[in-house]
Amino acid sequence: MKVESIWFHDLSLEERQFLESPGDAVLPRTTDVLIIGAGLVGLFTAWCLRQRFEGSICVLDSHGISHGASGHNTGGLFAGQTSHTHPQVFRDWALESRELYGSLATSGGPLADPGIDFVRSGSLRIDGKWPGRLPEYSDSETQRGNKSEALSQAALSDFEPLLSSRFSEGFYCNDDATFHPLRTALALARDLRRDDVSLITHTPVSDFTISSGHLEAINCGGSTVSAGTFVLTTGWAAGEMSSRLGFSLPLGPVKGQAIATTPREFTMRTCLLGATMVRQLKDGRIVAGGTQEFVGPDLQATDDGRRQVLRDAAEMVPDLNDAPLDRTWVGLRPHTPDGMPVVDRFPGSDNVFLAAGHFTKGVLLAPVTGQAIADWLIAGSATRDLQHLSAARFANPAA
Ligand SMILES: Cc1cc2nc3c(=O)[nH]c(=O)nc-3n(C[C@H](O)[C@H](O)[C@H](O)COP(=O)(O)OP(=O)(O)OC[C@H]3O[C@@H](n4cnc5c(N)ncnc54)[C@H](O)[C@@H]3O)c2cc1C
């Protein structure tokens, strides 16, 4: 059993080498904007900024490009399936972000060639996690712009014949999509290199130089980089980093184990969301996952983890019983108590921004997050309603 994300396995040697070491950029001593963390949130932030900002930008990572959660997820852009408990403005963000992917990935868009496998696969939720009666929920979702259908049990079996008959209702979002997260990282990184953005890998930030609340520089190994503005896009590690900057945030890792089977002969019509997520790639492999384990930054794949994912998947699609597994992998989702990220200027700082904590929706929300931070840096103040994503919401739980 190989323990490696399916997304890395799909790339050529040259592509993998590029993600490990993208070009010949050397660590600058100073830069206008330093983005720490080259997951999809960091890359989209740099990319959106580059479209309108002529100063110098550097993106720094302790590992290769998108070797964190952004390279170890299951590639769902299920914007129609955000939790009804989240604020409307946040749920609208998800729809906007999915459509941004759509326009960047289709002809003429910067992610169109060689492509990021963007497919309007739809998504079908069958775990009953919607409020009240499904037809009414579906109507109200459609009215707010989330085109959806309420499927009865009879409709479910027509719609996805592979689905177990034990499910009685389903919430279907036709416009939801899937994509290849690492091809996206690769396309963004290549574009950034062409546009003179420094991409520095295998360089962990270990310390900060702060003077009167102003972050002057970061230290990595024996080197120091000063910057006018710093953006922390370090995923789950942003919690620990924030405390070193003097602000305590409840932001940490949630382990997720995922699996891929060998190619199956059947064809699923859509992606299923229940006790786990099940989707099929165009070559027939099934991807499922992931677990949600609150066990700290543990990257170990376990027999129990992959058995649980396969069992959950087979309860939804019985044809997956005993399906041979090709590989398994582990990612660490950045988690906050309300399941939403922090997208904010650092409390008490004039030049440090934070965009982390997207939990189960980080690859989906990366483009719109990058746009929000880029707009803020260019305009000098937030141009969107980001109140619900403030760092301060964790400083005063009663607020
Ligand atoms: C199994 C699984 C399935 C998932 N499925 C989906 C899905 O279908 N759809 C979806 O939208 N989301 C999904 N997610 C969640 C998604 O992967 C994350 O929310 C998202 O990747 C977070 O992106 P990020 O850029 O914030 O963090 P990351 O991708 O983790 O990037 C953070 C980067 O910061 C770097 N870093 C950390 N510390 C330092 C340091 N000290 N110095 C320098 N660099 C540092 C890391 O090396 C890393 O590259 C899934 C996650 C898992 C684990």
The ligand as an SDF file (V2000), in Angstrom:
LIG
                    3D

 53 58  0  0  0  0  0  0  0  0999 V2000
   -8.3900   14.4060    3.6140 C   0  0  0  0  0  0  0  0  0  0  0  0
   -8.7370   15.8510    3.3410 C   0  0  0  0  0  0  0  0  0  0  0  0
   -9.7440   16.1570    2.4280 C   0  0  0  0  0  0  0  0  0  0  0  0
  -10.0610   17.4910    2.1420 C   0  0  0  0  0  0  0  0  0  0  0  0
  -10.9770   17.7550    1.1820 N   0  0  0  0  0  0  0  0  0  0  0  0
  -11.2420   19.0440    0.8540 C   0  0  0  0  0  0  0  0  0  0  0  0
  -12.1470   19.3380   -0.2070 C   0  0  0  0  0  0  0  0  0  0  0  0
  -12.6870   18.4250   -0.8580 O   0  0  0  0  0  0  0  0  0  0  0  0
  -12.4090   20.6420   -0.5020 N   0  0  0  0  0  0  0  0  0  0  0  0
  -11.8020   21.6730    0.2020 C   0  0  0  0  0  0  0  0  0  0  0  0
  -12.0720   22.8260   -0.1250 O   0  0  0  0  0  0  0  0  0  0  0  0
  -10.9370   21.4230    1.1980 N   0  0  0  0  0  0  0  0  0  0  0  0
  -10.6380   20.1380    1.5400 C   0  0  0  0  0  0  0  0  0  0  0  0
   -9.7580   19.8670    2.5510 N   0  0  0  0  0  0  0  0  0  0  0  0
   -9.2050   21.0010    3.3370 C   0  0  0  0  0  0  0  0  0  0  0  0
   -8.1020   21.7270    2.5780 C   0  0  0  0  0  0  0  0  0  0  0  0
   -7.1290   20.8070    2.1360 O   0  0  0  0  0  0  0  0  0  0  0  0
   -7.4440   22.7720    3.4910 C   0  0  0  0  0  0  0  0  0  0  0  0
   -8.4240   23.5710    4.1100 O   0  0  0  0  0  0  0  0  0  0  0  0
   -6.5530   23.6990    2.6380 C   0  0  0  0  0  0  0  0  0  0  0  0
   -5.6550   22.9460    1.8710 O   0  0  0  0  0  0  0  0  0  0  0  0
   -5.7970   24.6930    3.5190 C   0  0  0  0  0  0  0  0  0  0  0  0
   -4.9340   25.4140    2.6580 O   0  0  0  0  0  0  0  0  0  0  0  0
   -3.8260   26.3750    3.2380 P   0  0  0  0  0  0  0  0  0  0  0  0
   -3.1150   26.9550    2.0870 O   0  0  0  0  0  0  0  0  0  0  0  0
   -4.4540   27.2840    4.2490 O   0  0  0  0  0  0  0  0  0  0  0  0
   -2.8840   25.4000    4.1100 O   0  0  0  0  0  0  0  0  0  0  0  0
   -1.7520   24.3880    3.6240 P   0  0  0  0  0  0  0  0  0  0  0  0
   -2.0370   23.8050    2.3190 O   0  0  0  0  0  0  0  0  0  0  0  0
   -1.5340   23.4430    4.7660 O   0  0  0  0  0  0  0  0  0  0  0  0
   -0.4860   25.3280    3.4470 O   0  0  0  0  0  0  0  0  0  0  0  0
    0.2060   25.8880    4.5380 C   0  0  0  0  0  0  0  0  0  0  0  0
    1.6790   25.9470    4.1570 C   0  0  0  0  0  0  0  0  0  0  0  0
    2.3880   26.6390    5.1840 O   0  0  0  0  0  0  0  0  0  0  0  0
    3.6600   26.0610    5.2860 C   0  0  0  0  0  0  0  0  0  0  0  0
    4.2390   26.3720    6.5950 N   0  0  0  0  0  0  0  0  0  0  0  0
    3.7920   25.9810    7.8180 C   0  0  0  0  0  0  0  0  0  0  0  0
    4.6170   26.4380    8.7770 N   0  0  0  0  0  0  0  0  0  0  0  0
    5.5970   27.1480    8.1520 C   0  0  0  0  0  0  0  0  0  0  0  0
    6.7410   27.8520    8.6060 C   0  0  0  0  0  0  0  0  0  0  0  0
    7.0800   27.9290    9.9090 N   0  0  0  0  0  0  0  0  0  0  0  0
    7.5400   28.4560    7.7030 N   0  0  0  0  0  0  0  0  0  0  0  0
    7.2400   28.4100    6.3570 C   0  0  0  0  0  0  0  0  0  0  0  0
    6.1660   27.7420    5.8900 N   0  0  0  0  0  0  0  0  0  0  0  0
    5.3600   27.1180    6.7710 C   0  0  0  0  0  0  0  0  0  0  0  0
    3.3920   24.5660    5.0890 C   0  0  0  0  0  0  0  0  0  0  0  0
    4.5640   23.8640    4.6940 O   0  0  0  0  0  0  0  0  0  0  0  0
    2.3070   24.5680    4.0380 C   0  0  0  0  0  0  0  0  0  0  0  0
    2.8160   24.3930    2.7180 O   0  0  0  0  0  0  0  0  0  0  0  0
   -9.3990   18.5480    2.8410 C   0  0  0  0  0  0  0  0  0  0  0  0
   -8.3710   18.2390    3.7330 C   0  0  0  0  0  0  0  0  0  0  0  0
   -8.0360   16.9100    3.9950 C   0  0  0  0  0  0  0  0  0  0  0  0
   -6.9160   16.6190    4.9540 C   0  0  0  0  0  0  0  0  0  0  0  0
  1  2  1  0
  2  3  1  0
  2 52  2  0
  3  4  2  0
  4  5  1  0
  4 50  1  0
  5  6  2  0
  6  7  1  0
  6 13  1  0
  7  8  2  0
  7  9  1  0
  9 10  1  0
 10 11  2  0
 10 12  1  0
 12 13  2  0
 13 14  1  0
 14 15  1  0
 14 50  1  0
 15 16  1  0
 16 17  1  0
 16 18  1  0
 18 19  1  0
 18 20  1  0
 20 21  1  0
 20 22  1  0
 22 23  1  0
 23 24  1  0
 24 25  2  0
 24 26  1  0
 24 27  1  0
 27 28  1  0
 28 29  2  0
 28 30  1  0
 28 31  1  0
 31 32  1  0
 32 33  1  0
 33 34  1  0
 33 48  1  0
 34 35  1  0
 35 36  1  0
 35 46  1  0
 36 37  1  0
 36 45  1  0
 37 38  2  0
 38 39  1  0
 39 40  1  0
 39 45  2  0
 40 41  1  0
 40 42  2  0
 42 43  1  0
 43 44  2  0
 44 45  1  0
 46 47  1  0
 46 48  1  0
 48 49  1  0
 50 51  2  0
 51 52  1  0
 52 53  1  0
M  END
$$$$
